[in-house]
Structure formats: structure tokens, C-alpha cells
Amino acid sequence: MNDYQNILSTEQKISEGQQASIIQEEAEMACIAAARRAPSAHNAQPWRLYPDASASNATYGSYRLFYAYADKLLADPDDRDALLGMGAFYETLALAAQLEGKQAIFEPGVVQHGDGLELGRVHLQALPEGTAPDPLAPFIAQRQTNRHPYQSRPLPKGLQKELQYLGCTLFEPRAIAPLVSKASIMAWKDTRFVTDLKTWTRFQGNPPDGMTCECLNLSWLDRQALRFALWRGHLSALLACVYAQRDVYLTSRSATIAVLSAPDREPLTLFECGRRLLRAWVTINATAYSYHPISIVIDQPTVNELSSKVKNPVAIFRVGYTPKAAPWSNRRLT
Ligand SMILES: Cc1cc2nc3c(=O)[nH]c(=O)nc-3n(C[C@H](O)[C@H](O)[C@H](O)COP(=O)(O)O)c2cc1C
């Protein structure tokens, strides 16, 4: 090989190496962008991923995963919803990674910081050759919340089994409706619940976080009623009863109410539970059924009554079929 060929092959090697690194970086960015589509209570998006400077292998590929207290909700004092959302974020990332020929590996390591809770490290690596892709991965982009009334047509047996396998107990809507009524009345009387709604409801524009009135499926009249409650800060018992009718109606217009339980409420247990929650959600949407959480039943003291039906419930949601599409919610870019 002459000098010219030597120089050329070195240049080629560098450019091939650079190209490979750009491709890897782009694939990782695609995984992280897809992970941002994860669900979170009030669409607060409390997750942060920081490149792990201590990782020996590369500047990218390893990240530290944080729950940021800046996005903490008042009505979530024990961080249950936030940690479920963190698990849902990681599982969304893990499924999205598979579509990019990668696998996500979670290395747990809880560290308390002043401004957040570090849960551990996430490593994105090449998916080993011959690994069968996760069957849920192709459906990750279909996941969303649909707050329309549902038809009462029962869930397919296969879907019921899958949800039970993921740790859900399924109830007839009428068995849960009285609890939803109590929880909703308590919530509308609760300043923390109304303040969270005030912070995260978006009445105008195309905001990158929070919930728009379109996503909440609010009519003009519903919006005026909500504005009034936000202005008051909380409602009287009588008004709370009137407002609660909407949640009761939606509960009755469901095929099933599913309750997810956890062995305990430790941060990493809730994180793992959030991963199962996300899998249940994607499984439901992949079957063309819809999903809508009704977390007030667990946020309010009604959780004690629910606990007599299911041990340690951490999430509760409506499931059913509706032909009505729901609008897509937004996400922050960083
Ligand atoms: C842990 C958790 C709790 C939630 N609780 C509620 C709820 O009580 N009511 C509701 O309407 N949506 C609830 N949501 C749905 C979020 O508002 C929704 O995920 C977010 O606005 C983003 O919208 P998307 O799911 O359509 O992407 C919850 C989501 C998570 C992850």
C-alpha cells in the first residue's frame, strides 16, 4: 500500500467511525424523543435524563434517570403518581429502543438529591443479534388517554387475561361507581386537587405540557364550570356533588374498571409498577380499546375502601371501546 492509499484508508476509517457514531447518536435521540411521549399525571413530565459523565465506554449510551421535584403535584404528596410515570417513561424508552435496534438496561440506584430523586442509570446498547423484538414495541406510538364515554361491550378474553397477568384486577363499573362518586366529591372540596388542575390545565394555545380542554374533552359549559372551580380554589359539598356527576357518568360508560396493585410503595417498586402500567396501557390501545385513569379514587381517602377489594392499589383506570378519537397531547422538547 503506498502513502496515498494509507492516508485514504485512514481518512475512510475516521469518516466511517464518525458516521457510525452519528448513526448511533441519532438512534438514541429517536429513542429519547419517543420516550417523551410517555404518560404522566397532568402531563407534568417529571422525568429528566442526564448523560452519565462517569460512564467509561462513551459520552452517550448511558444516562442518569431523575424524577424532578420541579414537576411534583400537590395532590401526590407521597410521589406515587410521579414514580408510576417514571416507570412508564422508562418502559416507553425500552420499547422505543427496540424499534431502533437497541435495548435499554436499567441499573437501579436510588439517590436523594435536593431537587429530585435519582432512580438509577439507563444504558442503551445494541440489541443482541437474533433477539426477538418485544411484541408491544410497534404499538408504542398508539398509546394515549381517551376521555370519551365508552361502549359497555366487554373486553376480549385475551385482553382480560393479559391485564390480569400484568397485575390488574378487573371490576364491573357499577361496583366502583359509588367509590368514584365519593372520591370526586372529596377531590372537588380539596384545595390541592383544584390547585394542581389550575397549574396544569391549558385553556389556550398549543402548550408543550399540561392538559388542553380538547384533551380533557370539555364542552364550552364544562370549561366555564372548570374556570369557576379554579377561581374558587375548592368547592362546597353541594357543588362538589354536582361536579362529581361527570366522573360517575364516565365510570358507568366503561366496559371495565381495572385496578393495578403493588407489593409496597417503595420508589423502585412503584417504578416497576409504572412499567407494568405502561404495558397494560399499550396492550389496551393495541387492541383498539381505550384507556382513561381515574386516580382520584387512590389519591383521596377512598383508597382505604378500595384496599378492601384489592390489596395495595396504586392505579385505577377505565377501559372500553369508543369509535371517537382523542386529541394528541404535547410534550416539552427538552
Ligand atoms: C400515573 C398517572 C396518573 C394519571 N391520572 C389521571 C387521572 O386521574 N385523570 C386523567 O384524566 N388522566 C390521568 N392521567 C393521564 C395523563 O393526564 C396523560 O397521560 C397526559 O395528559 C398525557 O396524555 P396522553 O396519555 O394522551 O399522552 C394519568 C397518567 C399517569 C401516568
The ligand as an ORCA input file, in Angstrom:
! r2SCAN-3c Opt
* xyz 0 1
  C     -49.788      7.884     36.985
  C     -50.775      8.591     36.092
  C     -51.959      9.062     36.626
  C     -52.898      9.708     35.798
  N     -54.101     10.102     36.333
  C     -55.030     10.665     35.528
  C     -56.329     10.988     36.026
  O     -56.626     10.778     37.196
  N     -57.243     11.522     35.170
  C     -56.963     11.740     33.865
  O     -57.837     12.226     33.139
  N     -55.744     11.435     33.343
  C     -54.781     10.888     34.139
  N     -53.565     10.524     33.628
  C     -53.327     10.693     32.195
  C     -52.451     11.901     31.905
  O     -53.156     13.104     32.115
  C     -51.953     11.777     30.450
  O     -51.108     10.675     30.381
  C     -51.212     13.006     29.983
  O     -52.069     14.134     29.961
  C     -50.636     12.797     28.574
  O     -51.643     12.445     27.663
  P     -51.609     11.069     26.842
  O     -51.713      9.962     27.827
  O     -52.788     11.139     25.925
  O     -50.290     11.001     26.101
  C     -52.609      9.895     34.426
  C     -51.392      9.425     33.910
  C     -50.489      8.780     34.729
  C     -49.197      8.263     34.155
*
